[in-house]
Amino acid sequence: HLLSRRQRQMCIRDSMEMVSGLFLSKSIVYQNGKPAYLVDLSKGFEWLFNIKISDCHQKHEDVIKRKPGKLTEFLNGLVDLIRKEHDKKGYR
């Protein structure tokens, strides 16, 4: 099923928000223990989600310079979904 141009752009934007968060967390590391490069994380997401992230450094900066209310909009949505599922299943 083909995505519209807008859907592709949203997928790339949301993916870049995740890539930026993982990059800044330094939680993804190579076998030598060093944190993964932004380019390698971006390439991993390109492969995983079959998208093309051109100029990942610029897109990373675009994420960082967003207005505070939109800074982590997609990630906040994921947190909300996890919390709702947690509550729905009655976990404390």
Secondary structure, DSSP 8 states (H G I E B T S, - for coil): ----HHHHHHHHHHHHHHHHHHHHHT-SB-TTS-B--HHHHHHHHHHHHT----SHHHHHHHHHTS-GGGTTHHHHHHHHHHHHHHHHTT--
